[in-house]
Amino acid sequence: MKYKYQSPIKFQYVGKPMNRVDGVEKVTGHAKYVTDMFFPNMLYAAVKRSPIPHGIIKKIDTSKAEALAGVRAIVTGKDVPYRQGIYLVDRPIITPDRVRYVGEPVAAVAADTLEIARRAVELIEVEYEELPTVQDPRESMKGEVLIHPDLANYERLPIYNIEPEKNVFHHHKTRKGDVTKGFEEADVIVEGDYSLPQMYHAPLEPHAAISYWEHDGKLTVWSSAQSPFTLRNLIAYAFKLPRHKVRVIAPYVGGGFGGKAGINMEGIVIALSEKVKGRHIKLVYTREEDISTVVRQGMFAHIKTGVKKDGTIVAMEATLIFDGGAYAEYGTNVVRAAGYTLPGPYYVPNLKTDSYGVYTNHFLGGAFRGFGHGELHWATERNLDEVAQTLGIDPLELRLKNVLKPGLTNSMGQTIHHDTGNVEACLKRAAELIEYDKKSEQPENSRKVRGKGIAGLVKAPAMPTNAGSAVIIKFHEDATVTLQASIQEIGQGFNTAVTQMAADALHISPDKIHFVMPVDTDVNPYEWQTVASRALWTVGNALYRAAEDALNQIKNIASQVLGVAPYNLEVEDDRVYVKYRPEKYILLKDIVMGYTYPDGHSIGGPVIGRGSFTPEMLTNLDLETGQGNAAAEWTFGAQAAEVEIDLDTGELKMLQLVGVFDAGTIINPITAGGQVVGGMIQGMGPALFEGVKYNDKGYPLTVSFTDYKIPTIADIPDEIKYDFVQTFEESSPFGAKGVGEHPMISVPPAIASAIYDALGVNVDELPLTADRILKALEKKKNDN
Amino acid sequence: MKITFTVNNENVEVDVKPNETLLDVLREKLYLTGAKEGCGNGECGACTVIYNGRPVNSCLVLAPEAEGAVIETVEGLTKGNNLHPIQEAFLETNAFQCGYCTPGFIMSTKAMLEKVPNPTKEVIVERLAGNLCRCTGYTVILDAVKLAAQKMGGAE
């Protein structure tokens, strides 16, 4: 069978730069976030938190707090004996009996003012019996201190392997080919350890929610949420409510990066609402509270790679041990996704991966932009550099020799197709942009040295096999349109991109389309979540179906009026016309509410297009081998860096950052470029200085922006360059897939590679601080 | 206690507590919610307003210190239905993503351009280093500031 794909959509607006549709609201300061919402007679909430990293709650005395004037409700864990969690239900809303990290909620208060609520929190007295703590997930796996003695009894999706006696909440296994045989065939084996600490999302808007429980049983929650429908689902599950009695409204989100996916702190304010029905209660986290809400997991990795002399990889064995913190819930799937994506964008015929998610007494590790891929690529890309060094091959050449190409299989046994994406082209273009073939020009008469590095990457959406999307298109009397797609605008520019896509799918101009905000689960069609860089792909499919549905309704009515078969009609701009006689037409405004004949009788009715989509042909992975069809589509990429290092201080200056991504069709170069540049700078943070720190007892040390630094305008590289390879993704009529997460993934290994190029030293622990660079230089000096 | 001050060219009288901040007063009493609380410690710049011509973190200004002051917030920038040239510049360069830090950046930019109409990159970086943005990577904000300087008549 000969097959050649042709997109059913003619692109007129897709692919062109269009200014963001949310711009005016944002530059005027009028865009409303949950923190900006006030209701009459509203109460304010505050949370009592654990001051210790691990212990048993012996007694909670709320009597003094209750006696304080203006206090309306106090809840402790006994009032809400429910656990929550998207994949593994391990997290109490408020812990009733045991605290597992510093900052864990143990009680909450609603009061007339925030000041009273905070004073009441101080008056709550809690007695603890301290327990030994565990900080390092590798130690934790010995099982000497059990963080969740009841783990075996928690509900979980059957796609996860728990090992309760080892504090392991998920053990992902990949078994492909025969690694023993593979290593026997290898000429050289290179192994190493690679690690990184937990990382904080640091959205400028902290977590915030307002809850209102009416006496008739209807619960409404306004939340700064990436996942309004999943949030509704998890609230309803935890509080045992029917879904139609729970309404989640999510206005603009002031930055999410994964930290506002799933359920976070909403349950606390809902628990207070249960006690004070008929009044709004607002809970806004302080920066310190926000940092202790959710972070990216830390990781310790060991990678062993076997290669032929010419650089062909024949085997790889990898162990990833994630510091999942006190609760896993969302993080289970991070561990799984990192496990199944390893070794990244390369073909490895014999592969054995063990990815472990392990509980510790740290902040809980959840979803973070990149979802395990920044972590796994840190380990594998570093290891590949060390393979190249051992073989005396250029690191780029080694990568190009081993890239995934059509016909080869990835770690899950999925076959790469002609439209899967082109990592080879990404690597070559990134090399071109940074002029990889020319060595860095060294500053004269200076103690500063420069170098360049490059790294590859790949990521697919990590989502359940049925993570669905739905879209509704409503035509109005004048043939303008409102569009409902329940992806959250978290800064990525979805509202703008989907407007362009809808314009091309409906053949009308973007100024006639209004994207409906905010997402309201009582009004909007279902959407799984705004995560995983999946929106353009999954909503793109649903949108195309909704547009076809609407256009078919219009053509069917017009067919009756014009006496022409529907397939001979076309919709364009303001009209529906006969394809072969364009002068015969009806204006859309005369048809989209139904058509009325001169004598008054009418046919048709208001046009509403409906489209639903669920990822096609996915399967769960085999729990023992990790083989299966878990990934729907892949975005490949490559990143490069040039750095300058001061030999005396170890200080690193970023000269250039480069990113090239194959995300299929680029819907809007402006918003796509925004994701790339913003993502690369967000990836530079953990490369150079970001990381959550604890003391040796498990007390956090980095709970403010003074102690937890994120990049400022003074930190950005002298030059940032990027480009796109656009391999049409044929599982979407738009050919598009995501690029939201990818730009931050391989910034750290590209920088580490540049450090090696400059200094001849490998630094395998993140962040790449001046201190670590100096120590590596010193070690090199001593070794020589 | 009662304090009076000028905000966006209007005189206001507000009943405040001595331990309240100017940010609380603006947001919770005057419902001027453009200035955001990002940290409450003067570390992020999301609450930046102009106080007697200077950019300040309004979370660090106690309400009584606003007595007699002239305060400008992002809400005061639009004249009638017209955007301010700095707002136009941010709009045209798409110098925002989630938008939470944007009012703070715009107010820091305004305070800077009133003193330094045609700032070099070094000056922009120095004056905006107290405003954090987690989304954009800052390059578009640099573009916006340069465009705003041009629009406001700074030589180029």
Contacts between the chains, C-beta under 8 A, distances in Angstrom:
chain1	res1	chain2	res2	distance
A	19	B	91	7.0
A	19	B	92	7.1
A	19	B	94	6.1
A	20	B	94	5.3
A	20	B	96	7.7
A	22	B	99	7.0
A	23	B	90	7.8
A	23	B	91	4.5
A	23	B	94	6.9
A	23	B	96	7.3
A	24	B	83	7.5
A	24	B	91	6.7
A	25	B	99	7.4
A	26	B	96	5.0
A	26	B	99	3.4
A	26	B	102	5.2
A	27	B	83	6.9
A	27	B	87	4.2
A	27	B	90	4.7
A	27	B	91	5.2
A	27	B	96	6.9
A	27	B	102	6.2
A	27	B	106	6.6
A	28	B	34	7.5
A	28	B	74	6.8
A	28	B	75	7.6
A	28	B	77	7.6
A	28	B	78	6.1
A	28	B	83	7.2
A	28	B	87	6.5
A	29	B	33	7.3
A	29	B	34	2.5
A	29	B	35	7.5
A	29	B	73	7.4
A	29	B	74	3.7
A	29	B	75	5.9
A	29	B	102	7.4
A	29	B	103	4.1
A	29	B	106	7.8
A	30	B	34	7.4
A	31	B	99	5.0
A	32	B	33	7.4
A	33	B	36	7.5
A	33	B	100	6.5
A	35	B	33	7.8
A	35	B	36	6.8
A	35	B	37	7.0
A	36	B	27	7.7
A	36	B	33	3.9
A	36	B	36	8.0
A	38	B	28	7.5
A	38	B	31	7.1
A	201	B	134	7.8
A	202	B	132	7.9
A	202	B	134	5.4
A	203	B	98	7.1
A	203	B	100	7.4
A	203	B	134	5.9
A	204	B	36	7.0
A	204	B	38	4.7
A	204	B	44	6.4
A	204	B	46	5.4
A	204	B	98	7.1
A	204	B	100	4.2
A	204	B	101	4.8
A	204	B	132	6.4
A	204	B	133	7.2
A	204	B	134	5.9
A	205	B	36	6.9
A	205	B	38	7.3
A	205	B	98	7.1
A	205	B	100	4.5
A	206	B	38	7.5
A	252	B	98	7.1
A	252	B	99	6.5
A	253	B	98	6.4
A	254	B	36	7.3
A	254	B	98	4.9
A	254	B	99	7.1
A	254	B	100	3.2
A	255	B	97	7.8
A	255	B	98	4.4
A	255	B	100	6.1
A	255	B	134	5.2
A	255	B	135	6.0
A	256	B	98	7.9
A	257	B	134	7.1
A	284	B	37	7.8
A	286	B	40	6.1
A	287	B	38	7.2
A	287	B	39	4.3
A	287	B	40	6.5
A	287	B	41	6.9
A	287	B	43	7.6
A	287	B	44	7.9
A	490	B	98	6.1
A	491	B	96	8.0
A	491	B	97	3.3
A	491	B	98	3.2
A	491	B	99	7.1
A	491	B	135	4.6
A	492	B	97	6.9
A	493	B	97	7.0
A	670	B	94	5.3
A	671	B	94	7.6
A	674	B	94	6.5
A	674	B	97	5.9
A	674	B	135	7.7
A	674	B	136	6.5
A	674	B	140	7.0
A	677	B	136	6.9
A	677	B	137	4.1
A	677	B	139	5.4
A	677	B	140	7.4
A	678	B	97	6.3
A	678	B	134	8.0
A	678	B	135	4.9
A	678	B	136	5.0
A	678	B	137	4.3
A	679	B	137	7.6
A	680	B	137	6.3
A	681	B	136	8.0
A	681	B	137	3.5
A	681	B	138	6.8
A	682	B	134	6.7
A	682	B	137	7.4
A	704	B	39	7.0
A	704	B	41	6.0
A	704	B	43	6.3
A	705	B	39	5.5
A	705	B	41	7.3
A	705	B	43	3.7
A	705	B	44	5.7
A	705	B	132	6.7
A	706	B	41	7.4
A	706	B	43	5.7
A	710	B	132	6.2
A	710	B	134	6.3
A	711	B	137	7.9
A	711	B	138	7.8
A	712	B	129	4.9
A	712	B	130	7.9
A	712	B	132	6.4
A	712	B	138	7.8
A	713	B	124	7.6
A	713	B	125	5.3
A	713	B	128	4.9
A	713	B	129	5.7
A	713	B	131	7.4
A	713	B	133	7.8
A	713	B	138	4.3
A	713	B	141	6.8
A	713	B	142	7.2
A	714	B	125	5.1
A	714	B	126	7.7
A	714	B	129	4.6
A	716	B	137	6.5
A	716	B	138	5.2
A	716	B	139	6.6
A	720	B	137	7.2
A	720	B	139	6.0
